[in-house]
């Protein structure tokens, strides 16, 4: 009998896979996402060596930090 691993994937609405999806969601470049990761501006999950997940709510929170209030 083979042992099958059940891989549990997060709901598609909550998470973004990789820097490209995160950059498209935030409307910034992938370089900016990489910089934010290095500066710990946006939290990320790294369940595997080459897989990085971002929560949409975390990206929204990071973008709110850059918001300039109108006078």
C-alpha positions as CSV (number, residue, x, y, z in Angstrom):
1,X,0.0,0.0,0.0
2,X,1.4,3.4,-1.0
3,X,1.5,6.2,1.4
4,X,-0.1,9.3,-0.1
5,X,0.7,12.7,1.2
6,X,-2.2,15.1,1.3
7,X,-0.9,18.5,0.5
8,X,-3.1,21.2,2.0
9,X,-3.1,24.3,-0.1
10,X,-4.4,27.7,1.2
11,X,-7.5,29.2,-0.2
12,X,-6.8,31.1,-3.4
13,X,-8.5,34.2,-2.1
14,X,-6.3,34.7,0.9
15,X,-2.8,34.0,-0.4
16,X,-0.6,35.1,-3.3
17,X,2.0,32.8,-4.7
18,X,5.4,34.4,-5.4
19,X,6.7,37.8,-5.9
20,X,5.1,38.2,-9.4
21,X,1.6,37.8,-8.0
22,X,2.3,40.0,-5.0
23,X,3.7,42.7,-7.3
24,X,0.7,42.6,-9.6
25,X,-1.7,42.8,-6.7
26,X,0.2,45.8,-5.1
27,X,0.8,47.4,-8.5
28,X,4.6,47.6,-7.8
29,X,7.6,46.0,-9.3
30,X,9.0,42.6,-8.2
31,X,12.1,44.5,-7.2
32,X,10.0,46.5,-4.7
33,X,8.4,43.3,-3.3
34,X,12.0,41.9,-2.9
35,X,13.1,45.1,-1.2
36,X,10.1,45.0,1.2
37,X,10.9,41.4,2.0
38,X,14.5,42.3,2.9
39,X,13.4,45.3,5.0
40,X,10.7,43.2,6.7
41,X,7.9,45.6,5.6
42,X,5.7,42.8,4.4
43,X,5.6,39.4,6.2
44,X,5.8,36.3,4.1
45,X,5.5,32.5,4.5
46,X,8.1,30.2,3.1
47,X,6.8,26.7,3.3
48,X,9.4,25.3,0.8
49,X,12.7,26.4,-0.5
50,X,11.4,28.0,-3.7
51,X,7.9,28.8,-2.6
52,X,7.0,32.2,-1.0
53,X,3.4,33.1,0.0
54,X,2.0,36.5,0.8
55,X,-1.3,37.3,2.5
56,X,-3.3,39.9,0.7
57,X,-4.2,41.6,4.0
58,X,-0.5,41.9,4.9
59,X,0.2,43.6,1.5
60,X,-2.8,46.0,2.1
61,X,-1.5,46.8,5.5
62,X,2.0,47.5,4.1
63,X,0.6,49.8,1.4
64,X,-1.4,51.7,4.1
65,X,1.9,52.7,5.7
66,X,2.8,54.6,2.6
67,X,-0.6,56.4,2.3
68,X,-0.4,60.2,2.4
69,X,-3.4,61.9,4.0
70,X,-5.1,64.7,2.0
71,X,-5.2,68.2,3.6
